[in-house]
């Protein structure tokens, strides 16, 4: 696979290139960029399979580069030392990213995932979902990995999520539930900025779809689909405070 590295720091570009040469023999670095403009030029010149893209750069960021790219015939691995906001966006779209300083095992894992997913038809959609989410505030989407592939759904259609061992079952306003290959803890972090609330070790809810609360030690909420969910006693105050606000 051909790759380019876009990073405004020369040392970072050189270190990553050396790591790829030593630990990822299937990847050949064919070009570099140090800004949005030079990164776009390198993409057009080399037509890479993978772009290693720094998020924070002078005169624009990695998301600006993706937005300006003519077409996405490549997969992106984001490289960043900054920004929880960026990590939230990346997790939500199931995009690949590496934190600086780069961990070699994580680098190998990201490259192997791309090699695996390139065999499918939809592997380029990670970046598309990410860009859609950055541009939109009302119709943001989330990419949900299933046993068969993945589903892309609008966040505002999710009723609640239920822990099922190391998986999570998603329930929607319309349609059948989906069993997703991630833990509830993972989605609690990804969805917290969208108002979702953990009410129990087994449940993460969208408060917009609560239609009833019944008192008790912790109490129970009834969701729009008429499903009754238990509220843990230690989550009761946080839940009630949310609705008082």
LOTORTI-593943 format. One record per residue: residue in one letter; x, y, z of N, C-alpha, C in turn. Coordinates in steps of 0.2 Angstrom, whole numbers, padded with zeros to 4 digits, always signed. Example, Ala and Ser with C-alpha at 12.3 -4.5 7.8 and 13.67 -1.06 7.14 Angstrom:
REM residues 2
a+0066-0028+0039+0062-0022+0039+0066-0016+0039s+0064-0011+0035+0068-0005+0036+0064+0000+0039
***
This chain:
REM residues 245
x+0004-0006+0000+0000+0000+0000+0004+0006+0000x+0003+0011-0004+0006+0017-0004+0003+0022+0001x+0008+0026+0004+0006+0031+0009+0009+0037+0009x+0006+0043+0011+0009+0049+0012+0008+0051+0019x+0012+0055+0022+0012+0058+0028+0011+0065+0028x+0006+0068+0031+0005+0075+0031+0006+0078+0039x+0011+0081+0040+0012+0084+0047+0017+0090+0046x+0015+0095+0050+0019+0101+0050+0026+0100+0053x+0027+0095+0057+0034+0094+0061+0038+0089+0057x+0044+0091+0055+0048+0086+0051+0050+0080+0055x+0052+0081+0062+0054+0076+0066+0048+0071+0066x+0042+0073+0067+0036+0068+0067+0036+0064+0061x+0037+0068+0055+0036+0064+0048+0042+0059+0048x+0048+0061+0050+0053+0056+0049+0052+0050+0054x+0050+0051+0060+0049+0046+0065+0044+0041+0062x+0038+0043+0060+0033+0039+0057+0035+0035+0051x+0039+0039+0047+0041+0035+0041+0046+0030+0042x+0050+0031+0047+0055+0025+0050+0051+0020+0053x+0046+0021+0057+0042+0016+0060+0039+0012+0054x+0036+0015+0049+0032+0011+0044+0037+0007+0040x+0043+0009+0039+0048+0005+0035+0050-0001+0039x+0051+0000+0046+0053-0005+0050+0048-0010+0052x+0042-0008+0053+0037-0012+0056+0031-0014+0052x+0030-0010+0047+0024-0011+0042+0027-0012+0035x+0030-0018+0033+0033-0018+0027+0028-0018+0021x+0022-0019+0022+0017-0018+0017+0016-0011+0015x+0018-0006+0018+0017+0001+0017+0023+0004+0014x+0023+0008+0009+0028+0012+0006+0026+0019+0006x+0030+0023+0010+0029+0030+0010+0032+0033+0004x+0027+0036+0000+0029+0039-0007+0029+0047-0007x+0027+0050-0001+0027+0057-0001+0025+0060+0005x+0026+0067+0006+0025+0070+0012+0022+0077+0011x+0018+0079+0016+0016+0086+0016+0017+0089+0023x+0017+0096+0023+0018+0099+0029+0012+0104+0031x+0007+0104+0026+0001+0109+0027-0004+0106+0023x-0010+0109+0024-0016+0107+0020-0014+0108+0012x-0011+0113+0010-0010+0114+0003-0005+0109+0000x+0001+0108+0004+0006+0103+0002+0003+0096+0002x-0001+0095+0007-0004+0088+0008-0009+0086+0003x-0013+0091+0000-0017+0090-0005-0013+0089-0012x-0008+0092-0012-0003+0091-0018+0000+0084-0018x+0002+0082-0013+0005+0075-0012-0001+0070-0014x-0007+0071-0011-0012+0066-0013-0013+0066-0020x-0014+0072-0023-0015+0072-0031-0010+0069-0035x-0004+0070-0032+0002+0067-0036+0003+0060-0035x+0002+0057-0029+0004+0050-0028-0002+0045-0027x-0008+0048-0027-0014+0044-0026-0013+0038-0021x-0012+0040-0015-0010+0035-0010-0016+0031-0008x-0015+0025-0005-0020+0021-0002-0021+0023+0006x-0016+0026+0009-0017+0028+0016-0014+0035+0016x-0017+0039+0020-0014+0046+0022-0014+0046+0029x-0008+0047+0032-0007+0048+0039-0007+0056+0040x-0012+0058+0044-0014+0065+0044-0014+0068+0050x-0010+0073+0051-0010+0077+0058-0016+0081+0058x-0019+0081+0064-0025+0085+0064-0024+0093+0065x-0019+0094+0069-0018+0101+0071-0012+0104+0067x-0013+0108+0062-0007+0111+0058-0009+0119+0057x-0003+0122+0055-0004+0130+0054-0009+0130+0048x-0013+0136+0048-0017+0138+0042-0022+0132+0040x-0025+0129+0045-0030+0124+0043-0028+0118+0047x-0033+0113+0047-0032+0106+0051-0033+0100+0046x-0032+0094+0049-0033+0088+0045-0040+0088+0042x-0045+0090+0045-0052+0090+0043-0053+0094+0037x-0050+0100+0037-0050+0105+0031-0047+0101+0025x-0042+0098+0026-0039+0094+0020-0043+0089+0017x-0047+0085+0022-0051+0080+0019-0057+0083+0015x-0059+0089+0018-0065+0092+0015-0063+0095+0008x-0057+0096+0007-0055+0099+0001-0052+0094-0004x-0051+0088-0002-0049+0083-0006-0054+0081-0012x-0051+0080-0018-0056+0079-0024-0060+0073-0023x-0057+0068-0021-0061+0062-0020-0057+0057-0014x-0061+0053-0011-0058+0049-0006-0056+0042-0008x-0051+0041-0012-0049+0035-0014-0044+0032-0010x-0044+0035-0003-0039+0033+0002-0042+0032+0008x-0039+0028+0013-0041+0028+0020-0036+0033+0024x-0039+0035+0029-0035+0040+0033-0034+0038+0040x-0028+0038+0042-0026+0037+0049-0024+0044+0052x-0028+0046+0057-0026+0053+0060-0021+0052+0065x-0017+0057+0066-0011+0057+0071-0012+0064+0074x-0013+0063+0081-0014+0069+0085-0011+0069+0092x-0009+0075+0094-0007+0075+0101-0012+0080+0105x-0017+0082+0102-0022+0087+0105-0029+0085+0105x-0033+0088+0108-0040+0089+0107-0045+0083+0108x-0048+0084+0114-0053+0079+0116-0059+0079+0111x-0060+0085+0108-0065+0086+0103-0064+0082+0097x-0058+0082+0095-0056+0078+0089-0057+0070+0091x-0055+0068+0097-0055+0061+0098-0063+0059+0098x-0067+0063+0101-0074+0062+0101-0077+0061+0094x-0075+0065+0090-0077+0065+0083-0074+0059+0079x-0068+0057+0081-0065+0051+0077-0068+0045+0080x-0069+0044+0086-0073+0038+0089-0080+0037+0086x-0083+0043+0086-0090+0043+0084-0091+0040+0077x-0086+0041+0072-0086+0039+0065-0082+0032+0064x-0079+0030+0070-0075+0024+0070-0069+0025+0065x-0067+0031+0065-0061+0032+0061-0054+0030+0065x-0049+0029+0061-0043+0027+0064-0039+0033+0066x-0036+0032+0072-0031+0038+0074-0026+0035+0079x-0020+0039+0079-0015+0037+0083-0013+0043+0087x-0012+0042+0094-0010+0048+0098-0002+0048+0098x+0000+0055+0098+0007+0056+0099+0009+0056+0106x+0015+0053+0108+0020+0049+0104+0017+0043+0101x+0019+0041+0095+0015+0035+0092+0018+0029+0095x+0013+0024+0097+0014+0018+0100+0015+0013+0094x+0020+0009+0093+0022+0005+0088+0016+0000+0087x+0014-0003+0092+0009-0008+0092+0002-0006+0089x+0001+0001+0091-0006+0004+0089-0005+0005+0081x+0001+0007+0079+0002+0009+0072+0001+0002+0068x+0004-0003+0070+0003-0010+0067-0004-0012+0066x-0007-0011+0072-0014-0013+0072-0019-0009+0067x-0017-0002+0067-0021+0002+0063-0020+0000+0055x-0014-0001+0053-0012-0003+0047-0016-0010+0045x-0015-0015+0050-0018-0021+0049-0026-0021+0048x-0029-0016+0052-0036-0015+0051-0038-0013+0044x-0034-0008+0041-0035-0005+0035-0034-0011+0029x-0029-0015+0030-0028-0020+0025-0034-0025+0025x-0037-0026+0031-0043-0031+0032-0049-0028+0029x-0050-0021+0030-0056-0018+0028-0056-0016+0020x-0050-0015+0018-0050-0014+0010-0052-0020+0006x-0053-0025+0009-0056-0031+0005-0064-0030+0005x-0067-0026+0009-0074-0025+0008-0075-0019+0004x-0082-0017+0003-0084-0012-0002-0084-0005+0001x-0085-0005+0008-0087+0001+0011-0082+0004+0015x-0076+0002+0015-0071+0004+0019-0069+0012+0019x-0071+0015+0014-0069+0022+0013-0074+0027+0017x-0079+0024+0020-0085+0028+0023-0083+0031+0029x-0078+0029+0033-0076+0031+0039-0075+0039+0039x-0071+0041+0034-0070+0048+0033-0076+0052+0031x-0080+0049+0027-0086+0052+0025-0091+0054+0030x-0091+0049+0035-0096+0050+0041-0093+0055+0045x-0086+0055+0046-0083+0060+0050-0084+0067+0047x-0083+0068+0041-0084+0075+0038-0092+0077+0038x-0096+0072+0037-0103+0074+0038-0105+0076+0045x-0102+0073+0050-0103+0075+0057-0100+0082+0058x-0094+0083+0056-0091+0090+0057-0095+0096+0054x-0098+0094+0048-0102+0099+0045-0109+0100+0048x-0112+0095+0051-0119+0095+0053-0119+0095+0061x-0124+0099+0064-0125+0099+0071-0131+0095+0073x-0136+0095+0068-0143+0092+0070-0144+0085+0068x-0140+0083+0063-0141+0076+0060-0135+0072+0060x-0131+0072+0066-0125+0069+0066-0126+0061+0066x-0121+0058+0064-0122+0050+0063-0116+0047+0067x-0117+0040+0068-0113+0036+0071-0112+0030+0067x-0106+0027+0067-0104+0021+0063-0104+0016+0068x-0108+0011+0068-0109+0005+0073-0106-0001+0069x-0101-0004+0072-0098-0010+0069-0102-0016+0072x-0104-0020+0067-0108-0026+0068-0104-0032+0067x-0107-0038+0068-0103-0044+0066-0103-0045+0059x-0107-0042+0055-0107-0043+0048-0104-0037+0044x-0102-0032+0047-0099-0026+0044-0100-0020+0049x-0104-0015+0046-0106-0009+0050-0113-0006+0048x-0116-0002+0052-0122+0002+0051-0120+0009+0052x-0123+0013+0048-0122+0021+0050-0129+0023+0051x-0130+0026+0057-0137+0028+0059-0136+0035+0062x-0142+0039+0062-0142+0046+0065-0143+0045+0072x-0139+0049+0076-0139+0048+0083-0146+0050+0086x-0149+0055+0083-0156+0057+0086-0161+0052+0085x-0160+0046+0082-0165+0041+0082-0164+0035+0087x-0158+0036+0091-0157+0030+0096-0161+0032+0102x-0165+0026+0104-0168+0027+0110-0164+0026+0116x-0161+0020+0116-0156+0018+0122-0152+0013+0120x-0146+0011+0124-0142+0006+0123-0141+0002+0129x-0141-0005+0128-0141-0010+0133-0134-0014+0133x-0131-0015+0139-0125-0019+0139-0127-0026+0138x-0123-0030+0134-0124-0037+0133-0117-0040+0133x-0115-0042+0139-0108-0044+0140-0103-0039+0137x-0099-0040+0132-0094-0036+0129-0097-0032+0123x-0103-0033+0122-0107-0030+0116-0112-0025+0119x-0115-0021+0114-0120-0016+0116-0126-0017+0111x-0132-0018+0114-0138-0018+0109-0141-0011+0109x-0142-0009+0103-0145-0002+0102-0152-0003+0100x-0156+0001+0103-0163+0001+0101-0165+0008+0098x-0169+0008+0093-0171+0014+0089-0178+0016+0089x-0179+0022+0087-0186+0025+0087-0190+0020+0082x-0187+0019+0076-0190+0014+0071-0185+0009+0069x-0187+0003+0068-0182-0002+0066-0181-0007+0071x-0177-0012+0069-0175-0018+0074-0169-0016+0078x-0168-0019+0084-0162-0018+0088-0156-0020+0084x-0150-0017+0086-0144-0020+0083-0139-0022+0088x-0135-0027+0088-0130-0029+0092-0123-0027+0089x-0120-0023+0093-0114-0019+0091-0108-0022+0095x-0102-0022+0091-0096-0025+0094-0092-0020+0097x-0095-0017+0102-0091-0012+0107-0095-0013+0114x-0091-0011+0119-0094-0011+0126-0098-0005+0127x-0103-0005+0132-0107+0001+0133-0103+0006+0136x-0097+0005+0140-0093+0010+0142-0090+0014+0136x-0088+0011+0131-0086+0014+0125-0091+0019+0122x-0097+0017+0122-0102+0022+0119-0105+0027+0124x-0104+0026+0130-0105+0031+0135-0100+0037+0134x-0094+0035+0133-0089+0041+0131-0091+0044+0125x-0092+0040+0120-0094+0043+0113-0100+0047+0113x-0105+0045+0116-0112+0049+0116-0113+0054+0121x-0109+0055+0126-0110+0059+0132-0111+0066+0129x-0108+0069+0124-0108+0075+0122-0115+0076+0118x-0119+0071+0117-0125+0071+0113-0131+0071+0118x-0129+0071+0125-0135+0071+0130-0136+0065+0133x-0133+0059+0130-0135+0053+0133-0133+0052+0140x-0137+0048+0144-0135+0047+0151-0135+0040+0153x-0130+0038+0157-0130+0031+0160-0134+0031+0166x-0139+0027+0166-0144+0027+0172-0143+0021+0176x-0139+0016+0173-0138+0009+0176-0132+0006+0173x-0129+0001+0176-0123-0002+0173-0125-0005+0166x-0132-0006+0165-0134-0010+0159-0137-0005+0154x-0138+0001+0156-0142+0006+0151-0139+0013+0150x-0139+0015+0144-0137+0021+0142-0143+0024+0138x-0146+0030+0140-0152+0032+0137-0152+0039+0134x-0156+0040+0129-0157+0046+0126-0163+0049+0130x-0162+0054+0134-0167+0057+0138-0173+0060+0134x-0172+0062+0127-0177+0064+0123-0183+0059+0122x-0181+0053+0123-0186+0048+0122-0189+0045+0129x-0188+0048+0134-0191+0046+0141-0198+0049+0141x-0203+0045+0142-0210+0047+0143-0213+0047+0150x-0209+0043+0154-0212+0042+0161-0206+0040+0166x-0207+0043+0172-0203+0041+0178-0207+0038+0183x-0205+0032+0186-0209+0030+0192-0204+0029+0198x-0206+0032+0203-0202+0032+0209-0200+0025+0212x-0195+0025+0216-0193+0019+0219-0186+0020+0222x-0183+0015+0224-0176+0016+0227-0171+0020+0222x-0171+0017+0216-0168+0021+0211-0174+0024+0206x-0179+0020+0205-0184+0021+0201-0184+0018+0194x-0189+0019+0190-0189+0016+0183-0191+0022+0178x-0188+0021+0172-0190+0026+0167-0193+0021+0161x-0198+0024+0158-0202+0021+0153-0200+0025+0146x-0197+0021+0141-0195+0024+0135-0201+0025+0130x-0199+0028+0125-0205+0029+0120-0207+0022+0117x-0203+0017+0117-0206+0011+0115-0209+0007+0120x-0211+0010+0126-0214+0007+0131-0210+0002+0135x-0204+0002+0134-0199-0002+0138-0197+0001+0145x-0198-0002+0150-0196+0000+0157-0189-0002+0159x-0185+0003+0161-0178+0002+0162-0177+0004+0169x-0173+0001+0173-0171+0002+0180-0166+0008+0180x-0167+0012+0185-0162+0017+0187-0158+0015+0193x-0152+0015+0193-0148+0013+0199-0149+0019+0204x-0149+0017+0210-0149+0022+0216-0144+0027+0215x-0138+0025+0213-0132+0030+0213-0133+0034+0207x-0137+0033+0202-0138+0037+0196-0145+0041+0197x-0149+0040+0202-0155+0043+0203-0155+0051+0203x-0150+0054+0207-0150+0061+0208-0147+0064+0201x-0143+0061+0198-0140+0064+0191-0146+0064+0186x-0150+0059+0186-0156+0058+0181-0161+0063+0183x-0163+0064+0189-0168+0069+0191-0165+0076+0190x-0159+0077+0192-0156+0084+0191-0157+0086+0183x-0155+0081+0179-0156+0083+0172-0163+0085+0170x-0168+0082+0172-0175+0084+0170-0177+0090+0174x-0174+0092+0180-0176+0098+0183-0173+0104+0179x-0167+0103+0176-0164+0108+0172-0168+0109+0165
***
